[in-house]
Amino acid sequence: MVASFRYGVSLYSYTDDFGTVMTLDDAFEHVADTGSTGVEILGETTVPLYPEPPAAWMDHWFAQLDRYKLEPTNFACWVDTRIQIGRNMSVEEGAAQIEQDLRLAHKLGFRFIRPKFGVIDHELTPDPIWEGAVERNLDLAAQLDLVILPEIHSPTPIRHPVTEAYVNFIERTGTKNFGLMIDTGIFQDRPIHKWGGGETEEIKKGALSFLNGIKVPVEHLEDVIQYVPFIQAKFHDIDENLHDHQIPWERIVPMLKKLGYSGYLSSEYEGARDPWVAIEQVRRQHALIRMLEDEYDAANAETAHA
Amino acid sequence: MLERSHIQSTGFRNFGPENARAGFEVRIRQANYRSSRLSLIEGVDITVDGILYPAENNLFRLGEHEYTHAELDDATETRLYVGDYFTVVVPKPGGLARGVHLVGSAIRYRHPYFPPEFQPVIVRNERHATIIMP
């Protein structure tokens, strides 16, 4: 029996809709109707009065999870290392930030947190405080049954010193509470026409490699898959023929199946930010990936019975 | 809920005594996908009908509290939430004339997870908005 994916949606997909034309209740409805079992949130965005949500909101959160049969998956958070113009966070401040997010994520029922560290160069090398800040929280993460996942995000590929440093950390500490989150944007192999990540003229001119795609071969997943319990299924544009114009799902899905991946694929739409477009785009992605998974399973079953 | 544009129709107004306006205000929604510590906002430039009102001279109001440009950098634990708005208070003796103006905003966000060469990221918006009371 081949392992099956779990399907989820990150509320990041609904950026700009959330707060203008969409409430959290609306978002739950859209996520659940894709057939997903998991919901990923952005702590600061989704949780009112973060980091101390009102008790009534917490009650409503759990009632909605129950109503829509959704489980909380990943809690996205940030370690704002360049916290002031002239001052960077200390290791202690970074550790306190991660502790705060672990505790809030646990209260809300999450299994993973993704701290996004400030970086020091264009290859997205994280501020060196990451290691001490994470290590001080490994016992707490174990106690709360949470896994801390930095993301491997374009323009950082899998075979790169940033990824290697994370893997070395896992091997040195022997921890089960730190892993890698793969963002499927690293497999992008055609240019993005409409980037929904906060496009400006400066970024369009200065970040061409990122916007054109860094084209990581899907085979490189094999190097790290043992450390990957969660995947953010980044995408930008899927047309009415279920053709994705940037992300090669027809290669990603079979590779993940071959490697036995059974974690979440959590949709992260990052395309045109016109009102309500994200709702339909996420649905197309789920249809596309489920179709490819079914095709793989059918072909595999025929082989098994041949 | 708020309008989709960053600049909001509501909240565009003169302030100060009638016949002796001290300036005008522009209401702008959180334009980032996540809530921001105020220390990550390095100011907001405003333009009206082609005239620039630079961030350094403007006040930034969140709720009841007004921050000078320099004070924003110290507000590390105050957040501008998604779904909320702030107001840029622009000194301009006499205020703006009644009628429709072309208003622009340029928010300087520092995203620590963006490469240093993109700091700050300038997030721009422009639209028509109306002053009712001169």
Interface residues (C-beta under 8 A of the other chain):
Chain A: Y12 T15 D16 F18 G19 T20 V21 L42 E44 T45 P48 L49 Y50 W78 V79 D80 T81 R82 I83 Q84 I85 G86 K116 F117 G118 V119 I120 D121 H122 L124 D127 G198 T200 E202 I203 G206 A207 P275
Chain B: M1 L2 E3 R4 R29 Q30 N32 Y33 R34 S35 R37 S39 L40 E42 D73 D74 T76 R79 Y81 V82 G83 D84 R110 H111 P112 Y113 F114 P115 P116 E117 F118 Q119 V121 I122 V123 R124
